[in-house]
Amino acid sequence: MTLRIEPYKAFSKGAKALSLRCGILRATKKQVRKHGTFDTVLNWGNSERRFTNANYINDPEAVANASDKLRTARIFGEANISQPAFTTERTAAEQWISDGCNVVCRTLLRASEGRGIVLAEHTHPDRGDDRRDERRYDGDGRLARRFSRGIVDAPMYTKYFKKADEYRVHVFDGEVIDVQQKRKRQEVPNEEVDYQVRSGRNGWVFCRDGVDCPGSVRIMACRAVNVLGLDFGAVDIGWNRHNEECAVFEVNTAPGLEGSTLDSYYRAIANRRPEIQGGAYARRRRNA
């Protein structure tokens, strides 16, 4: 009975941290040549099936569903998962702007940390013109520049969801195992913080102290992971306090792990595969 972690890329920090914490070896190319397959593969963000006879924790096809923003949105729509309204039609997005809504133009369907996002903002008529403010983010998700232009060509558009809070809810086997909240870095000046695209590059950090996550957010996160066919996932979800509504933005299948979040994943994996608590797995942890 062999259990391995298969990272989506060789130098995945999350996969390495999980490997050391759990004592589970990673599925390297050398091991693939030696073993051919494994009993169980814990899939860390990989949408390609390399082990035909293995049992997967997070099937590659489910990971593919979560990795593609448009595919995710369509699955969520069929399952009535709360999410921002979306369209693939530029004319529909332009109508949203005309109706007074801000629009997120997703120029990349498989990206994270704000990459590929162009945020087109409605300009109020009282300003005396009909210009739209647009923010474009560079390859690292950092705010690159702002200029006046309307909707840009993109394979997907979503209405901007106004949120007071944004959470990352970690779900494993249908249970919430950890909750983090995105908060502004104290050392970053307010004028350098982007409150609309809340990424690390834009002045935000995940915190867990004093987090009060609404029950409906937790429930929706569990549903989102389930309808995608995943065994686990980290759900980024916004919360509008005024309307008491939430919206799922994306589900991460290879989230960053550290501290108590890493411990939570170890306990969840050990609950499914108790053998990792002892034997060779325990020896690897001691020697890590």
LINKA-V966748 format. One line per field, one symbol per residue. burial: + if it has 24 or more other ideal C-beta (glycine too) atoms within 12 Angstrom, else -. A space follows every 50 residues. Layout:
BEGIN
burial = ???
END
This chain:
BEGIN
burial = -+++++++---+-++++++++++++++----------+-++++++++--+ +--+-+++++-++++++++++++-++----+++++++-----++-++--- ++++++++++++++++++++++---------++++++---+++------+ ++-++++++++-+-+++++++++--+++++++++--------++++++++ ++++++++--+-++--+++++++++++++++++++++++------+++++ +++++++---++-+++++++-++--+----+-------
END
